[in-house]
């Protein structure tokens, strides 16, 4: 695991954006949340100067809430449109997000996992870090062998993600790719910024490997870079 520390969120975002752009052409695993917003901003700015920046890119988002559609401002689908998809020349048929409104969510999970496999698996996966160590929506207790599936969110995760939901009404369930799906990526880049992540970063640094701390699964991967600010 390679650790890189930055003096500011801006510097971290700039470096993350460069890593993303340098990996193109690629199959990318993409995160949501507050942390990667600066990375996306810089990627979009850079791509406005380059013709066909995302023409040879396929993306798979890590997760999506169950029961809300792309029209809901709290959905990760809306997030991705706002922060990336609407601003780059990524072919929408190459931009994959689990469908949280699918009538059969288990079937949707199988379809999504198969779709990732059909592209040859994830190339570079960018991850955020939950305060409780979650990656994607793989909450503490998740087996490292897990694949794409429906999960129940912890109360602390729902509180942490309440900002985009009216009355703080965050969905209880979500679809997430599994820890094994993430570990199959050729390369993994984890972004963590701010005081609220300090404890999780220290725990990851300690080297402890435990299902109680999902991000610790990354110690079993040969090519992980952690960017911290
Ligand atoms: C959500 C997402 C995660 C993300 C986490 C951290 O729970 N499902 O993929 O890593 O939030 O978000 P933030 O960057 O806003 O702290």
py3Dmol code that shows the C-alpha trace and the ligand (Angstrom):
import py3Dmol

protein = """\
ATOM      1  CA  UNK A   1       0.000   0.000   0.000  1.00  0.00           C
ATOM      2  CA  UNK A   2       1.484   3.335  -1.070  1.00  0.00           C
ATOM      3  CA  UNK A   3       0.590   6.348   1.059  1.00  0.00           C
ATOM      4  CA  UNK A   4       0.689   9.888  -0.297  1.00  0.00           C
ATOM      5  CA  UNK A   5      -0.091  12.883   1.921  1.00  0.00           C
ATOM      6  CA  UNK A   6      -1.158  16.284   0.666  1.00  0.00           C
ATOM      7  CA  UNK A   7      -1.262  19.669   2.372  1.00  0.00           C
ATOM      8  CA  UNK A   8      -4.724  20.434   1.120  1.00  0.00           C
ATOM      9  CA  UNK A   9      -7.873  18.925  -0.314  1.00  0.00           C
ATOM     10  CA  UNK A  10      -7.126  20.862  -3.526  1.00  0.00           C
ATOM     11  CA  UNK A  11      -3.708  19.222  -3.909  1.00  0.00           C
ATOM     12  CA  UNK A  12      -5.184  15.780  -3.244  1.00  0.00           C
ATOM     13  CA  UNK A  13      -7.909  16.403  -5.832  1.00  0.00           C
ATOM     14  CA  UNK A  14      -5.394  17.579  -8.419  1.00  0.00           C
ATOM     15  CA  UNK A  15      -3.279  14.451  -7.968  1.00  0.00           C
ATOM     16  CA  UNK A  16      -6.307  12.146  -8.052  1.00  0.00           C
ATOM     17  CA  UNK A  17      -7.477  13.819 -11.278  1.00  0.00           C
ATOM     18  CA  UNK A  18      -4.071  13.268 -12.868  1.00  0.00           C
ATOM     19  CA  UNK A  19      -4.120   9.586 -11.870  1.00  0.00           C
ATOM     20  CA  UNK A  20      -7.567   9.220 -13.414  1.00  0.00           C
ATOM     21  CA  UNK A  21      -6.625  10.980 -16.646  1.00  0.00           C
ATOM     22  CA  UNK A  22      -3.363   9.046 -16.966  1.00  0.00           C
ATOM     23  CA  UNK A  23      -5.223   5.740 -16.661  1.00  0.00           C
ATOM     24  CA  UNK A  24      -7.319   6.440 -19.802  1.00  0.00           C
ATOM     25  CA  UNK A  25      -8.182   4.336 -21.841  1.00  0.00           C
ATOM     26  CA  UNK A  26      -9.641   2.373 -18.971  1.00  0.00           C
ATOM     27  CA  UNK A  27     -12.495   0.631 -17.250  1.00  0.00           C
ATOM     28  CA  UNK A  28     -12.944   2.827 -14.196  1.00  0.00           C
ATOM     29  CA  UNK A  29     -14.630   2.090 -10.886  1.00  0.00           C
ATOM     30  CA  UNK A  30     -16.010   5.418  -9.681  1.00  0.00           C
ATOM     31  CA  UNK A  31     -16.998   6.712  -6.250  1.00  0.00           C
ATOM     32  CA  UNK A  32     -19.476   9.315  -5.070  1.00  0.00           C
ATOM     33  CA  UNK A  33     -19.665  11.360  -1.876  1.00  0.00           C
ATOM     34  CA  UNK A  34     -18.100  14.709  -1.035  1.00  0.00           C
ATOM     35  CA  UNK A  35     -14.460  13.631  -1.291  1.00  0.00           C
ATOM     36  CA  UNK A  36     -14.173  12.993  -5.075  1.00  0.00           C
ATOM     37  CA  UNK A  37     -15.988  16.201  -6.111  1.00  0.00           C
ATOM     38  CA  UNK A  38     -12.688  18.117  -6.437  1.00  0.00           C
ATOM     39  CA  UNK A  39     -11.214  15.299  -8.525  1.00  0.00           C
ATOM     40  CA  UNK A  40     -14.177  15.344 -10.899  1.00  0.00           C
ATOM     41  CA  UNK A  41     -14.033  19.160 -11.171  1.00  0.00           C
ATOM     42  CA  UNK A  42     -10.428  18.988 -12.307  1.00  0.00           C
ATOM     43  CA  UNK A  43     -11.043  16.082 -14.681  1.00  0.00           C
ATOM     44  CA  UNK A  44     -13.894  18.024 -16.294  1.00  0.00           C
ATOM     45  CA  UNK A  45     -11.754  21.179 -16.578  1.00  0.00           C
ATOM     46  CA  UNK A  46      -8.919  19.230 -18.182  1.00  0.00           C
ATOM     47  CA  UNK A  47     -11.232  17.403 -20.584  1.00  0.00           C
ATOM     48  CA  UNK A  48     -12.809  20.611 -21.806  1.00  0.00           C
ATOM     49  CA  UNK A  49      -9.392  21.258 -23.384  1.00  0.00           C
ATOM     50  CA  UNK A  50      -8.975  17.788 -24.876  1.00  0.00           C
ATOM     51  CA  UNK A  51     -10.968  16.348 -27.703  1.00  0.00           C
ATOM     52  CA  UNK A  52     -12.430  12.865 -27.025  1.00  0.00           C
ATOM     53  CA  UNK A  53     -11.083  12.650 -23.483  1.00  0.00           C
ATOM     54  CA  UNK A  54     -13.591   9.992 -22.376  1.00  0.00           C
ATOM     55  CA  UNK A  55     -14.230   8.344 -25.736  1.00  0.00           C
ATOM     56  CA  UNK A  56     -12.381   5.154 -24.725  1.00  0.00           C
ATOM     57  CA  UNK A  57     -13.581   4.999 -21.146  1.00  0.00           C
ATOM     58  CA  UNK A  58     -16.075   2.640 -19.542  1.00  0.00           C
ATOM     59  CA  UNK A  59     -17.253   3.457 -16.028  1.00  0.00           C
ATOM     60  CA  UNK A  60     -18.924   1.465 -13.290  1.00  0.00           C
ATOM     61  CA  UNK A  61     -20.140   3.274 -10.217  1.00  0.00           C
ATOM     62  CA  UNK A  62     -19.574   1.538  -6.933  1.00  0.00           C
ATOM     63  CA  UNK A  63     -23.060   1.852  -5.562  1.00  0.00           C
ATOM     64  CA  UNK A  64     -26.556   3.355  -5.678  1.00  0.00           C
ATOM     65  CA  UNK A  65     -29.427   3.776  -3.246  1.00  0.00           C
ATOM     66  CA  UNK A  66     -32.376   1.419  -3.590  1.00  0.00           C
ATOM     67  CA  UNK A  67     -35.806   2.814  -4.354  1.00  0.00           C
ATOM     68  CA  UNK A  68     -34.877   6.184  -5.809  1.00  0.00           C
ATOM     69  CA  UNK A  69     -34.495   7.078  -9.468  1.00  0.00           C
ATOM     70  CA  UNK A  70     -31.999   9.164 -11.382  1.00  0.00           C
ATOM     71  CA  UNK A  71     -34.361  12.143 -11.027  1.00  0.00           C
ATOM     72  CA  UNK A  72     -33.879  12.183  -7.249  1.00  0.00           C
ATOM     73  CA  UNK A  73     -31.162  14.712  -6.301  1.00  0.00           C
ATOM     74  CA  UNK A  74     -29.823  12.312  -3.677  1.00  0.00           C
ATOM     75  CA  UNK A  75     -29.261   9.494  -6.170  1.00  0.00           C
ATOM     76  CA  UNK A  76     -25.739   8.695  -7.224  1.00  0.00           C
ATOM     77  CA  UNK A  77     -27.000   8.710 -10.791  1.00  0.00           C
ATOM     78  CA  UNK A  78     -27.899  12.422 -10.400  1.00  0.00           C
ATOM     79  CA  UNK A  79     -24.542  13.025  -8.706  1.00  0.00           C
ATOM     80  CA  UNK A  80     -22.614  11.494 -11.592  1.00  0.00           C
ATOM     81  CA  UNK A  81     -24.529  13.519 -14.170  1.00  0.00           C
ATOM     82  CA  UNK A  82     -23.897  16.695 -12.231  1.00  0.00           C
ATOM     83  CA  UNK A  83     -20.211  16.144 -11.524  1.00  0.00           C
ATOM     84  CA  UNK A  84     -18.988  14.204 -14.559  1.00  0.00           C
ATOM     85  CA  UNK A  85     -21.265  12.626 -17.151  1.00  0.00           C
ATOM     86  CA  UNK A  86     -22.926  15.843 -18.391  1.00  0.00           C
ATOM     87  CA  UNK A  87     -19.546  17.464 -19.011  1.00  0.00           C
ATOM     88  CA  UNK A  88     -17.406  14.867 -20.807  1.00  0.00           C
ATOM     89  CA  UNK A  89     -17.750  12.859 -24.012  1.00  0.00           C
ATOM     90  CA  UNK A  90     -18.390   9.582 -22.218  1.00  0.00           C
ATOM     91  CA  UNK A  91     -20.834   7.496 -24.248  1.00  0.00           C
ATOM     92  CA  UNK A  92     -23.819   7.013 -21.895  1.00  0.00           C
ATOM     93  CA  UNK A  93     -24.000   3.345 -22.805  1.00  0.00           C
ATOM     94  CA  UNK A  94     -20.512   2.993 -21.308  1.00  0.00           C
ATOM     95  CA  UNK A  95     -21.531   4.689 -18.043  1.00  0.00           C
ATOM     96  CA  UNK A  96     -22.872   2.056 -15.673  1.00  0.00           C
ATOM     97  CA  UNK A  97     -24.665   2.602 -12.370  1.00  0.00           C
ATOM     98  CA  UNK A  98     -26.736  -0.019 -10.549  1.00  0.00           C
ATOM     99  CA  UNK A  99     -30.459   0.614 -11.080  1.00  0.00           C
ATOM    100  CA  UNK A 100     -31.939   1.141  -7.631  1.00  0.00           C
ATOM    101  CA  UNK A 101     -35.445   1.119  -9.102  1.00  0.00           C
ATOM    102  CA  UNK A 102     -35.172  -2.284 -10.792  1.00  0.00           C
ATOM    103  CA  UNK A 103     -38.210  -4.449  -9.950  1.00  0.00           C
ATOM    104  CA  UNK A 104     -35.950  -7.354  -8.942  1.00  0.00           C
ATOM    105  CA  UNK A 105     -32.958  -5.867  -7.118  1.00  0.00           C
ATOM    106  CA  UNK A 106     -31.169  -9.210  -6.702  1.00  0.00           C
ATOM    107  CA  UNK A 107     -31.384  -9.801 -10.445  1.00  0.00           C
ATOM    108  CA  UNK A 108     -30.066  -6.280 -11.002  1.00  0.00           C
ATOM    109  CA  UNK A 109     -27.054  -7.070  -8.784  1.00  0.00           C
ATOM    110  CA  UNK A 110     -26.274 -10.231 -10.753  1.00  0.00           C
ATOM    111  CA  UNK A 111     -26.662  -8.331 -14.020  1.00  0.00           C
ATOM    112  CA  UNK A 112     -24.287  -5.598 -12.808  1.00  0.00           C
ATOM    113  CA  UNK A 113     -21.624  -8.008 -11.583  1.00  0.00           C
ATOM    114  CA  UNK A 114     -21.819  -9.899 -14.910  1.00  0.00           C
ATOM    115  CA  UNK A 115     -21.531  -6.653 -16.829  1.00  0.00           C
ATOM    116  CA  UNK A 116     -18.319  -5.763 -14.978  1.00  0.00           C
ATOM    117  CA  UNK A 117     -16.943  -9.242 -15.670  1.00  0.00           C
ATOM    118  CA  UNK A 118     -17.895  -8.970 -19.360  1.00  0.00           C
ATOM    119  CA  UNK A 119     -15.660  -5.901 -19.751  1.00  0.00           C
ATOM    120  CA  UNK A 120     -12.746  -7.858 -18.274  1.00  0.00           C
ATOM    121  CA  UNK A 121     -13.155  -6.467 -14.756  1.00  0.00           C
ATOM    122  CA  UNK A 122     -12.380  -3.068 -13.294  1.00  0.00           C
ATOM    123  CA  UNK A 123      -9.101  -1.458 -14.313  1.00  0.00           C
ATOM    124  CA  UNK A 124      -8.586   1.435 -11.921  1.00  0.00           C
ATOM    125  CA  UNK A 125     -11.066   1.804  -9.080  1.00  0.00           C
ATOM    126  CA  UNK A 126     -11.257   5.042  -7.123  1.00  0.00           C
ATOM    127  CA  UNK A 127     -12.696   4.747  -3.628  1.00  0.00           C
ATOM    128  CA  UNK A 128     -13.832   7.071  -0.881  1.00  0.00           C
ATOM    129  CA  UNK A 129     -13.701   5.999   2.738  1.00  0.00           C
ATOM    130  CA  UNK A 130     -16.643   5.859   5.120  1.00  0.00           C
ATOM    131  CA  UNK A 131     -16.054   7.070   8.681  1.00  0.00           C
ATOM    132  CA  UNK A 132     -16.647   3.477   9.782  1.00  0.00           C
ATOM    133  CA  UNK A 133     -14.230   2.171   7.154  1.00  0.00           C
ATOM    134  CA  UNK A 134     -16.820   1.284   4.546  1.00  0.00           C
ATOM    135  CA  UNK A 135     -15.816   1.154   0.877  1.00  0.00           C
ATOM    136  CA  UNK A 136     -18.609   1.471  -1.644  1.00  0.00           C
ATOM    137  CA  UNK A 137     -21.506   0.575   0.666  1.00  0.00           C
ATOM    138  CA  UNK A 138     -19.737  -2.433   2.121  1.00  0.00           C
ATOM    139  CA  UNK A 139     -20.410  -1.830   5.794  1.00  0.00           C
ATOM    140  CA  UNK A 140     -18.474  -3.373   8.731  1.00  0.00           C
ATOM    141  CA  UNK A 141     -19.008  -7.140   8.863  1.00  0.00           C
ATOM    142  CA  UNK A 142     -19.009  -7.579   5.081  1.00  0.00           C
ATOM    143  CA  UNK A 143     -17.081 -10.708   4.015  1.00  0.00           C
ATOM    144  CA  UNK A 144     -14.104  -9.926   1.794  1.00  0.00           C
ATOM    145  CA  UNK A 145     -15.521 -12.477  -0.689  1.00  0.00           C
ATOM    146  CA  UNK A 146     -18.680 -10.389  -1.242  1.00  0.00           C
ATOM    147  CA  UNK A 147     -19.962  -9.514  -4.720  1.00  0.00           C
ATOM    148  CA  UNK A 148     -22.558  -7.023  -5.958  1.00  0.00           C
ATOM    149  CA  UNK A 149     -25.636  -7.244  -3.762  1.00  0.00           C
ATOM    150  CA  UNK A 150     -28.364  -5.397  -1.841  1.00  0.00           C
ATOM    151  CA  UNK A 151     -27.235  -4.091   1.542  1.00  0.00           C
ATOM    152  CA  UNK A 152     -28.880  -2.437   4.526  1.00  0.00           C
ATOM    153  CA  UNK A 153     -27.143   0.809   5.448  1.00  0.00           C
ATOM    154  CA  UNK A 154     -26.028   1.473   8.997  1.00  0.00           C
ATOM    155  CA  UNK A 155     -27.653   4.332  10.861  1.00  0.00           C
ATOM    156  CA  UNK A 156     -24.308   6.179  11.039  1.00  0.00           C
ATOM    157  CA  UNK A 157     -23.873   6.005   7.253  1.00  0.00           C
ATOM    158  CA  UNK A 158     -27.429   7.270   6.719  1.00  0.00           C
ATOM    159  CA  UNK A 159     -26.764  10.213   9.049  1.00  0.00           C
ATOM    160  CA  UNK A 160     -23.419  10.971   7.318  1.00  0.00           C
ATOM    161  CA  UNK A 161     -25.151  11.024   3.913  1.00  0.00           C
ATOM    162  CA  UNK A 162     -28.308  12.927   4.920  1.00  0.00           C
ATOM    163  CA  UNK A 163     -27.480  16.289   3.292  1.00  0.00           C
ATOM    164  CA  UNK A 164     -29.060  15.563  -0.115  1.00  0.00           C
ATOM    165  CA  UNK A 165     -32.267  14.104   1.287  1.00  0.00           C
ATOM    166  CA  UNK A 166     -35.239  16.190   2.348  1.00  0.00           C
ATOM    167  CA  UNK A 167     -35.937  15.795   6.073  1.00  0.00           C
ATOM    168  CA  UNK A 168     -32.794  13.629   6.214  1.00  0.00           C
ATOM    169  CA  UNK A 169     -34.845  10.733   4.816  1.00  0.00           C
ATOM    170  CA  UNK A 170     -31.979   8.588   3.481  1.00  0.00           C
ATOM    171  CA  UNK A 171     -32.945   5.246   1.897  1.00  0.00           C
ATOM    172  CA  UNK A 172     -32.375   2.221   4.132  1.00  0.00           C
ATOM    173  CA  UNK A 173     -31.114  -0.059   1.384  1.00  0.00           C
ATOM    174  CA  UNK A 174     -28.593   0.243  -1.409  1.00  0.00           C
ATOM    175  CA  UNK A 175     -26.885  -1.783  -4.107  1.00  0.00           C
ATOM    176  CA  UNK A 176     -23.106  -1.976  -3.833  1.00  0.00           C
ATOM    177  CA  UNK A 177     -20.403  -3.822  -5.689  1.00  0.00           C
ATOM    178  CA  UNK A 178     -18.706  -6.256  -3.316  1.00  0.00           C
ATOM    179  CA  UNK A 179     -15.319  -6.204  -1.677  1.00  0.00           C
ATOM    180  CA  UNK A 180     -14.187  -9.075  -3.927  1.00  0.00           C
ATOM    181  CA  UNK A 181     -15.375  -7.076  -6.948  1.00  0.00           C
ATOM    182  CA  UNK A 182     -13.241  -4.153  -5.776  1.00  0.00           C
ATOM    183  CA  UNK A 183     -10.235  -6.391  -5.057  1.00  0.00           C
ATOM    184  CA  UNK A 184     -10.423  -7.755  -8.613  1.00  0.00           C
ATOM    185  CA  UNK A 185      -9.516  -4.257  -9.883  1.00  0.00           C
ATOM    186  CA  UNK A 186      -6.058  -4.039 -11.369  1.00  0.00           C
ATOM    187  CA  UNK A 187      -5.342  -0.870  -9.430  1.00  0.00           C
ATOM    188  CA  UNK A 188      -7.084   0.849  -6.511  1.00  0.00           C
ATOM    189  CA  UNK A 189      -6.826   4.503  -5.454  1.00  0.00           C
ATOM    190  CA  UNK A 190      -8.440   5.485  -2.159  1.00  0.00           C
ATOM    191  CA  UNK A 191      -9.151   9.142  -1.346  1.00  0.00           C
ATOM    192  CA  UNK A 192      -9.614  10.341   2.228  1.00  0.00           C
ATOM    193  CA  UNK A 193      -9.792  13.930   3.392  1.00  0.00           C
ATOM    194  CA  UNK A 194     -10.714  15.806   6.536  1.00  0.00           C
ATOM    195  CA  UNK A 195     -10.945  15.427  10.276  1.00  0.00           C
ATOM    196  CA  UNK A 196     -13.931  13.083  10.133  1.00  0.00           C
ATOM    197  CA  UNK A 197     -11.744  10.481   8.382  1.00  0.00           C
ATOM    198  CA  UNK A 198      -8.731  10.683  10.737  1.00  0.00           C
ATOM    199  CA  UNK A 199      -9.680   7.705  12.875  1.00  0.00           C
ATOM    200  CA  UNK A 200     -10.441   5.536   9.834  1.00  0.00           C
ATOM    201  CA  UNK A 201      -7.139   6.536   8.214  1.00  0.00           C
ATOM    202  CA  UNK A 202      -5.181   5.675  11.365  1.00  0.00           C
ATOM    203  CA  UNK A 203      -6.928   2.318  11.553  1.00  0.00           C
ATOM    204  CA  UNK A 204      -6.082   1.600   7.922  1.00  0.00           C
ATOM    205  CA  UNK A 205      -2.471   2.616   8.580  1.00  0.00           C
ATOM    206  CA  UNK A 206      -2.241   0.254  11.550  1.00  0.00           C
ATOM    207  CA  UNK A 207      -2.268  -2.710   9.171  1.00  0.00           C
ATOM    208  CA  UNK A 208      -5.023  -4.527  11.076  1.00  0.00           C
ATOM    209  CA  UNK A 209      -7.030  -6.782   8.750  1.00  0.00           C
ATOM    210  CA  UNK A 210     -10.581  -7.392   9.942  1.00  0.00           C
ATOM    211  CA  UNK A 211     -14.083  -7.672   8.461  1.00  0.00           C
ATOM    212  CA  UNK A 212     -15.076  -5.125  11.120  1.00  0.00           C
ATOM    213  CA  UNK A 213     -13.135  -2.586   9.091  1.00  0.00           C
ATOM    214  CA  UNK A 214     -13.938  -3.111   5.377  1.00  0.00           C
ATOM    215  CA  UNK A 215     -11.141  -0.895   3.993  1.00  0.00           C
ATOM    216  CA  UNK A 216      -8.600  -3.239   5.608  1.00  0.00           C
ATOM    217  CA  UNK A 217      -9.383  -5.736   2.816  1.00  0.00           C
ATOM    218  CA  UNK A 218      -7.219  -3.489   0.642  1.00  0.00           C
ATOM    219  CA  UNK A 219      -4.113  -4.777   2.453  1.00  0.00           C
ATOM    220  CA  UNK A 220      -4.645  -7.967   0.423  1.00  0.00           C
ATOM    221  CA  UNK A 221      -4.269  -6.137  -2.902  1.00  0.00           C
ATOM    222  CA  UNK A 222      -0.911  -5.592  -4.633  1.00  0.00           C
ATOM    223  CA  UNK A 223      -1.532  -2.136  -6.125  1.00  0.00           C
ATOM    224  CA  UNK A 224      -3.258   0.271  -3.753  1.00  0.00           C
ATOM    225  CA  UNK A 225      -2.491   3.980  -3.452  1.00  0.00           C
ATOM    226  CA  UNK A 226      -4.007   5.953  -0.584  1.00  0.00           C
ATOM    227  CA  UNK A 227      -4.227   9.726  -1.016  1.00  0.00           C
ATOM    228  CA  UNK A 228      -4.707  11.589   2.263  1.00  0.00           C
ATOM    229  CA  UNK A 229      -5.256  15.266   3.034  1.00  0.00           C
TER     230      UNK A 229
END
"""
ligand_1 = """\
16
LIG
C -20.925 7.062 0.733
C -20.518 6.260 -0.487
C -19.091 5.798 -0.377
C -18.207 6.979 -0.006
C -18.614 7.497 1.341
C -17.755 8.642 1.852
O -21.318 6.251 1.768
N -21.354 5.128 -0.729
O -18.697 5.208 -1.598
O -16.870 6.591 0.005
O -19.953 7.953 1.212
O -18.324 9.852 1.458
P -17.719 11.279 1.703
O -16.643 11.417 0.705
O -18.855 12.196 1.446
O -17.228 11.321 3.099
"""
view = py3Dmol.view(width=600, height=400)
view.addModel(protein, "pdb")
view.setStyle({"model": 0}, {"cartoon": {"style": "trace"}})
view.addModel(ligand_1, "xyz")
view.setStyle({"model": 1}, {"stick": {}})
view.zoomTo()
view.show()
